[in-house]
Amino acid sequence: MQALEKLIQQASDEWSPVAVTVARAPLLSVPEDEAARILQICNACRYCEGFCAVFPAMTRRLEFGTADVHYLANLCHNCGACLHACQYAPPHEFAVNVPQTMASVRGRTYRLYAWPRSFASLYERNGLAVALALAGGIALFLILALAMSGNLWQASASGSFYDVLPHTLMVGIFAPVFLFAICALGIGVRRFWREAVPGPASGAALAEAGNAVATLRYLGGGHGEGCNNEDDRFSLARRHCHHATAYGFALCFLSTCVATLYHYVFRLEAPYAYTSLPTVLGTLGGIGIAVGTLGLGWLNLRRHPSQGDAAQKPMDLGFIALLLIVAVSGLALMVLRSSAAMPGLLAMHLGAVIALFLTMPYGKFVHGPLRAAALLKWAIERRQPNRVGLTDD
């Protein structure tokens, strides 16, 4: 134990603020410096090696440059297990806090990989206010447009949204926004991937990464009992809420795809019956998003400050709020689609959806694609020989 502490002390001394300033300032930012210092200590200790993918990936490195820190930060799921297990966590002088440090670095990568980067900077400063203001502004614009056309408070006998906004107009509004979001996200993921390419992806690596993404394997805390949130108790609540939100979003997207197929291929125009496939998928998806985001919002507000980056909280809550507004307004719109309230609800729903897609590449949504890419990097890397000659399984 004394030899271990001596080794760790040496690692900590080597990453003192003075040494960092002299040797690594041109390469790393302050959060990345701190992450590199902590990873050196963890690499000497290795008590948490079986907790998640971060620690075995860490053991394949002796030094931690920018690309390594960015990769490991996005591989971290912020479950908090390592913080409560660490004997060098604050108030120890080594001050090892992996979840908080990795969260801080992840927040930087969202901005560094964003395209255009200036948009990410705006959203990051006050994500909740920007998200709600953008959604409200777009909704207000649509409401005013409907009021000028005399359609703001008018029941539709068929319950068709196209009686309020023509189909071509809706496509003309949403298609550019959707394509922009996909393009911006794709460029961001490409920038992350090119920073440290582990090699070609095999079918086994793709399957492993896909399974880790679909099951949120690493939100199990390394033992399957779940994450830590406000204290050292384990809970699977965060994993379940993430699943409800993610799969709810996927169902809503699938509903839109099926409705598009109905419209253009089978010439079946909306509104569709409550028992139709697009409506059932959309309803289940909306319920999943509503339940998941309410849970995630509650957990986020109760999360202990030491287990995350406080600067990201507005960004997190902004994304959660937008998703919740989209889900609730969509469900209300389905129920009241034949009432006089439908035009106003439609404007609110469309405003929230447009705002959601516009802010996707610059907010919390980015963690999904980047984390999936990091998991794929790890699945590829772990199938390659360990260059430092240390085991990682």
C-alpha positions as CSV (number, residue, x, y, z in Angstrom):
1,M,0.0,0.0,0.0
2,Q,2.8,2.4,0.8
3,A,4.5,1.7,-2.5
4,L,1.1,2.3,-4.3
5,E,0.6,5.6,-2.5
6,K,4.2,6.7,-3.4
7,L,3.6,5.9,-7.0
8,I,0.3,7.8,-7.0
9,Q,1.9,10.8,-5.2
10,Q,4.6,10.8,-7.9
11,A,1.9,10.9,-10.6
12,S,0.1,13.7,-8.8
13,D,3.4,15.7,-8.4
14,E,4.2,15.3,-12.1
15,W,0.8,16.9,-12.9
16,S,1.2,19.8,-10.5
17,P,-0.2,23.1,-11.8
18,V,3.4,24.4,-12.4
19,A,4.4,21.4,-14.4
20,V,1.2,21.5,-16.4
21,T,1.6,25.2,-17.2
22,V,5.2,24.7,-18.4
23,A,4.9,21.4,-20.2
24,R,1.3,21.1,-21.5
25,A,-0.3,24.5,-21.7
26,P,0.0,24.6,-25.5
27,L,-1.8,21.2,-25.8
28,L,-4.5,21.0,-23.2
29,S,-7.0,23.3,-21.6
30,V,-7.5,23.5,-17.9
31,P,-10.3,20.9,-17.7
32,E,-8.2,18.6,-19.9
33,D,-5.2,19.1,-17.7
34,E,-7.1,18.1,-14.7
35,A,-8.5,15.1,-16.5
36,A,-5.0,14.0,-17.5
37,R,-3.7,14.4,-13.9
38,I,-6.6,12.3,-12.5
39,L,-6.2,9.6,-15.1
40,Q,-2.5,9.3,-14.2
41,I,-3.5,8.7,-10.6
42,C,-6.2,6.3,-11.6
43,N,-3.7,4.4,-13.8
44,A,-1.5,3.9,-10.8
45,C,-4.3,2.8,-8.5
46,R,-6.7,0.7,-10.8
47,Y,-9.1,0.0,-8.0
48,C,-12.1,0.9,-10.4
49,E,-10.8,-1.1,-13.3
50,G,-13.9,-3.3,-13.6
51,F,-16.4,-0.4,-13.2
52,C,-16.9,0.7,-16.8
53,A,-15.1,0.9,-20.2
54,V,-13.2,4.1,-19.2
55,F,-10.8,2.3,-16.8
56,P,-9.6,-0.6,-19.0
57,A,-9.3,1.9,-21.9
58,M,-7.2,4.1,-19.6
59,T,-4.8,1.2,-18.9
60,R,-3.9,1.1,-22.6
61,R,-2.2,4.5,-22.2
62,L,0.8,5.8,-20.3
63,E,0.2,9.4,-21.3
64,F,-3.1,11.3,-21.9
65,G,-3.1,13.9,-24.7
66,T,-6.0,15.9,-26.0
67,A,-7.4,13.1,-28.2
68,D,-7.2,10.6,-25.4
69,V,-8.9,12.8,-22.8
70,H,-11.7,13.7,-25.2
71,Y,-12.3,10.0,-26.1
72,L,-12.3,8.9,-22.4
73,A,-14.5,11.8,-21.4
74,N,-17.2,10.8,-23.9
75,L,-16.8,7.1,-23.0
76,C,-17.7,8.0,-19.4
77,H,-21.4,7.7,-18.6
78,N,-21.2,9.7,-15.4
79,C,-22.7,6.9,-13.2
80,G,-20.8,8.2,-10.2
81,A,-19.7,4.7,-8.9
82,C,-16.0,5.5,-9.1
83,L,-16.4,8.7,-7.1
84,H,-17.9,6.8,-4.1
85,A,-15.4,4.0,-4.4
86,C,-12.3,6.2,-4.6
87,Q,-10.1,6.5,-1.5
88,Y,-8.5,9.6,-3.1
89,A,-11.7,11.5,-3.7
90,P,-12.1,14.9,-2.0
91,P,-11.4,15.9,0.7
92,H,-8.2,13.8,0.1
93,E,-5.3,16.0,-1.2
94,F,-5.3,14.2,-4.5
95,A,-8.9,15.4,-5.1
96,V,-9.7,12.7,-7.6
97,N,-13.2,13.2,-9.0
98,V,-13.6,11.4,-12.3
99,P,-17.3,12.0,-13.0
100,Q,-17.1,15.8,-12.4
101,T,-13.9,16.2,-14.4
102,M,-15.1,14.1,-17.3
103,A,-18.4,16.0,-17.4
104,S,-16.4,19.3,-17.6
105,V,-14.3,17.9,-20.5
106,R,-17.4,16.6,-22.3
107,G,-19.0,20.0,-22.1
108,R,-15.9,21.4,-23.9
109,T,-16.1,18.7,-26.6
110,Y,-19.7,19.6,-27.4
111,R,-18.5,23.1,-28.3
112,L,-15.2,22.0,-29.9
113,Y,-16.8,19.6,-32.3
114,A,-19.9,21.7,-33.1
115,W,-20.5,23.2,-36.5
116,P,-20.7,26.2,-36.6
117,R,-18.9,26.5,-33.3
118,S,-20.4,30.0,-32.5
119,F,-23.9,28.5,-32.1
120,A,-22.7,26.0,-29.5
121,S,-21.1,28.9,-27.5
122,L,-24.4,30.7,-27.4
123,Y,-26.5,27.7,-26.3
124,E,-24.0,26.6,-23.7
125,R,-24.1,29.8,-21.7
126,N,-27.8,29.6,-20.8
127,G,-29.3,26.6,-22.4
128,L,-32.6,26.6,-20.6
129,A,-33.4,30.2,-21.4
130,V,-32.3,29.9,-25.0
131,A,-34.3,26.8,-25.6
132,L,-37.5,28.1,-24.1
133,A,-37.1,31.5,-25.7
134,L,-36.5,30.0,-29.1
135,A,-39.4,27.6,-28.8
136,G,-41.7,30.5,-27.6
137,G,-40.5,32.8,-30.4
138,I,-41.2,30.3,-33.2
139,A,-44.5,29.4,-31.7
140,L,-45.5,33.0,-31.4
141,F,-44.6,33.6,-35.0
142,L,-46.7,30.7,-36.1
143,I,-49.6,31.8,-33.9
144,L,-49.5,35.3,-35.4
145,A,-49.4,33.8,-38.9
146,L,-52.4,31.7,-38.2
147,A,-54.3,34.7,-36.6
148,M,-53.7,36.8,-39.7
149,S,-55.1,34.0,-41.9
150,G,-58.2,33.6,-39.6
151,N,-57.3,30.0,-38.6
152,L,-56.2,30.5,-35.0
153,W,-59.3,29.3,-33.3
154,Q,-61.2,27.2,-35.8
155,A,-62.3,23.6,-35.5
156,S,-61.5,21.2,-38.4
157,A,-64.2,18.7,-39.1
158,S,-61.6,16.2,-40.3
159,G,-59.1,17.0,-37.7
160,S,-56.4,17.5,-40.4
161,F,-53.4,19.7,-39.6
162,Y,-53.3,20.5,-43.3
163,D,-56.5,22.5,-43.0
164,V,-54.4,24.9,-40.9
165,L,-51.0,24.6,-42.6
166,P,-50.7,23.1,-46.0
167,H,-48.6,20.0,-46.3
168,T,-46.1,21.6,-48.7
169,L,-45.6,24.5,-46.3
170,M,-44.9,22.2,-43.4
171,V,-42.4,20.2,-45.4
172,G,-40.8,23.4,-46.6
173,I,-40.3,24.5,-43.0
174,F,-39.2,21.3,-41.5
175,A,-37.1,19.7,-44.2
176,P,-34.3,22.4,-44.1
177,V,-34.2,22.4,-40.3
178,F,-34.0,18.6,-40.1
179,L,-31.3,18.4,-42.8
180,F,-29.3,21.1,-41.1
181,A,-29.5,19.3,-37.7
182,I,-28.4,16.0,-39.3
183,C,-25.6,17.7,-41.2
184,A,-24.3,19.6,-38.1
185,L,-24.4,16.4,-36.0
186,G,-22.7,14.4,-38.7
187,I,-19.8,16.9,-39.0
188,G,-19.4,17.0,-35.2
189,V,-19.2,13.2,-34.9
190,R,-16.8,13.1,-37.9
191,R,-14.5,15.6,-36.1
192,F,-14.6,13.5,-33.0
193,W,-13.9,10.3,-34.9
194,R,-10.9,11.7,-36.8
195,E,-9.2,12.9,-33.6
196,A,-8.0,9.4,-32.8
197,V,-9.0,6.7,-35.2
198,P,-8.6,3.2,-33.6
199,G,-8.8,1.3,-36.8
200,P,-11.5,-0.5,-39.0
201,A,-14.6,-1.7,-37.3
202,S,-15.4,-5.4,-37.4
203,G,-18.9,-6.8,-37.3
204,A,-18.2,-8.0,-33.7
205,A,-17.1,-4.5,-32.7
206,L,-20.2,-2.9,-34.2
207,A,-22.5,-5.5,-32.5
208,E,-20.8,-4.9,-29.1
209,A,-21.1,-1.1,-29.4
210,G,-24.7,-1.3,-30.6
211,N,-25.6,-3.5,-27.6
212,A,-23.9,-1.1,-25.2
213,V,-25.8,1.8,-26.7
214,A,-29.2,0.0,-26.8
215,T,-29.0,-1.4,-23.3
216,L,-27.1,1.6,-21.7
217,R,-24.8,-1.0,-20.2
218,Y,-22.5,1.4,-18.4
219,L,-25.3,3.1,-16.5
220,G,-25.3,0.0,-14.4
221,G,-22.5,1.3,-12.2
222,G,-20.1,-1.5,-13.0
223,H,-22.1,-4.0,-11.0
224,G,-25.6,-3.7,-12.5
225,E,-27.2,-2.0,-9.5
226,G,-27.3,1.4,-11.1
227,C,-26.0,4.9,-10.7
228,N,-25.4,7.2,-7.8
229,N,-27.3,10.4,-7.9
230,E,-27.8,12.5,-4.7
231,D,-25.8,10.2,-2.5
232,D,-23.9,6.9,-2.4
233,R,-27.1,4.8,-2.9
234,F,-27.4,2.9,-6.2
235,S,-30.5,3.2,-8.3
236,L,-31.5,2.2,-11.9
237,A,-33.9,5.2,-12.1
238,R,-31.5,7.1,-14.4
239,R,-31.1,4.2,-16.7
240,H,-34.8,3.6,-16.9
241,C,-35.6,7.2,-17.6
242,H,-32.9,7.4,-20.3
243,H,-34.5,4.3,-21.9
244,A,-38.0,5.8,-21.8
245,T,-36.8,9.0,-23.3
246,A,-34.5,7.5,-26.0
247,Y,-37.0,4.8,-27.1
248,G,-39.9,7.2,-26.9
249,F,-37.9,9.6,-29.3
250,A,-37.2,6.6,-31.6
251,L,-40.9,5.7,-31.7
252,C,-41.9,9.2,-32.5
253,F,-39.3,9.4,-35.3
254,L,-40.5,6.0,-36.6
255,S,-44.1,7.3,-36.5
256,T,-43.1,10.2,-38.7
257,C,-41.3,7.9,-41.1
258,V,-44.4,5.6,-41.4
259,A,-46.7,8.6,-41.9
260,T,-44.4,9.8,-44.7
261,L,-44.6,6.4,-46.3
262,Y,-48.4,6.4,-46.0
263,H,-48.6,9.9,-47.6
264,Y,-46.2,9.5,-50.5
265,V,-46.3,5.8,-51.3
266,F,-49.8,4.7,-50.4
267,R,-51.5,8.1,-51.0
268,L,-53.1,8.0,-47.5
269,E,-53.3,11.5,-46.1
270,A,-53.6,12.4,-42.4
271,P,-55.3,12.5,-40.1
272,Y,-54.9,8.8,-39.4
273,A,-57.2,6.8,-37.1
274,Y,-56.3,6.4,-33.4
275,T,-55.6,2.7,-34.1
276,S,-53.4,3.3,-37.1
277,L,-49.7,2.5,-36.9
278,P,-48.4,6.1,-37.1
279,T,-50.8,7.2,-34.3
280,V,-50.0,4.3,-32.1
281,L,-46.3,4.7,-32.5
282,G,-46.5,8.5,-31.9
283,T,-48.7,8.0,-28.8
284,L,-46.4,5.5,-27.2
285,G,-43.4,7.6,-28.1
286,G,-44.9,10.7,-26.7
287,I,-45.8,9.0,-23.4
288,G,-42.3,7.5,-23.2
289,I,-40.7,10.9,-23.7
290,A,-43.0,12.6,-21.2
291,V,-42.3,10.0,-18.5
292,G,-38.6,9.8,-19.2
293,T,-38.0,13.6,-19.3
294,L,-40.0,14.2,-16.1
295,G,-37.8,11.5,-14.4
296,L,-34.6,12.9,-15.8
297,G,-35.5,16.4,-14.8
298,W,-36.2,15.4,-11.3
299,L,-33.0,13.4,-11.0
300,N,-31.0,16.2,-12.6
301,L,-32.3,18.7,-10.0
302,R,-31.4,16.3,-7.1
303,R,-28.0,15.3,-8.5
304,H,-25.2,16.0,-6.1
305,P,-22.9,18.8,-7.3
306,S,-19.8,16.6,-7.0
307,Q,-21.2,14.1,-9.5
308,G,-21.5,16.5,-12.5
309,D,-20.6,19.8,-14.1
310,A,-22.8,22.5,-12.6
311,A,-22.2,24.7,-15.7
312,Q,-24.0,22.2,-17.9
313,K,-27.2,22.1,-15.8
314,P,-28.9,24.9,-17.8
315,M,-28.0,23.0,-21.0
316,D,-29.3,19.7,-19.7
317,L,-32.5,21.2,-18.4
318,G,-33.0,23.1,-21.6
319,F,-32.9,19.9,-23.6
320,I,-35.2,18.1,-21.2
321,A,-37.7,21.0,-21.2
322,L,-37.9,21.1,-25.0
323,L,-38.4,17.3,-25.2
324,L,-41.1,17.5,-22.5
325,I,-42.9,20.4,-24.3
326,V,-42.8,18.5,-27.6
327,A,-44.2,15.3,-26.1
328,V,-47.0,17.0,-24.1
329,S,-48.1,19.3,-26.9
330,G,-48.0,16.4,-29.3
331,L,-50.2,14.3,-27.1
332,A,-52.6,17.2,-26.5
333,L,-52.7,17.8,-30.2
334,M,-53.7,14.2,-30.9
335,V,-56.5,14.3,-28.4
336,L,-57.8,17.8,-29.4
337,R,-57.2,17.6,-33.1
338,S,-60.9,18.1,-34.0
339,S,-61.4,21.0,-31.6
340,A,-61.1,24.7,-32.0
341,A,-57.9,24.6,-29.9
342,M,-56.1,22.6,-32.6
343,P,-54.5,25.5,-34.6
344,G,-53.0,27.1,-31.5
345,L,-51.7,23.8,-30.2
346,L,-50.3,23.0,-33.6
347,A,-48.4,26.2,-33.6
348,M,-47.0,25.5,-30.1
349,H,-46.0,22.0,-31.0
350,L,-44.3,22.9,-34.3
351,G,-42.5,25.8,-32.6
352,A,-41.1,23.4,-30.0
353,V,-40.1,20.8,-32.6
354,I,-38.3,23.3,-34.7
355,A,-36.5,24.7,-31.7
356,L,-35.5,21.2,-30.6
357,F,-34.0,20.3,-34.0
358,L,-32.2,23.7,-34.3
359,T,-30.5,23.3,-30.9
360,M,-29.8,19.5,-31.1
361,P,-26.3,19.9,-32.5
362,Y,-25.4,22.4,-29.7
363,G,-26.9,20.9,-26.6
364,K,-27.3,17.7,-24.5
365,F,-28.5,15.7,-27.5
366,V,-24.9,15.6,-28.8
367,H,-23.8,13.3,-26.0
368,G,-25.8,10.4,-27.6
369,P,-23.9,10.3,-31.0
370,L,-20.5,11.2,-29.4
371,R,-20.9,8.5,-26.7
372,A,-22.0,5.9,-29.3
373,A,-18.9,6.8,-31.4
374,A,-16.7,6.5,-28.2
375,L,-18.2,3.1,-27.4
376,L,-17.4,1.9,-31.0
377,K,-13.9,3.2,-30.6
378,W,-13.5,1.1,-27.4
379,A,-15.1,-2.0,-29.0
380,I,-12.5,-1.7,-31.8
381,E,-9.6,-0.8,-29.5
382,R,-10.1,-3.7,-27.1
383,R,-9.8,-6.2,-29.9
384,Q,-6.3,-4.9,-30.7
385,P,-3.1,-5.8,-29.0
386,N,-2.4,-3.8,-25.9
387,R,0.6,-1.7,-26.8
388,V,1.7,-1.0,-23.2
389,G,1.6,-4.7,-22.4
390,L,-1.0,-4.5,-19.6
391,T,-4.2,-6.5,-19.4
392,D,-7.5,-4.7,-19.8
393,D,-10.1,-7.5,-19.2
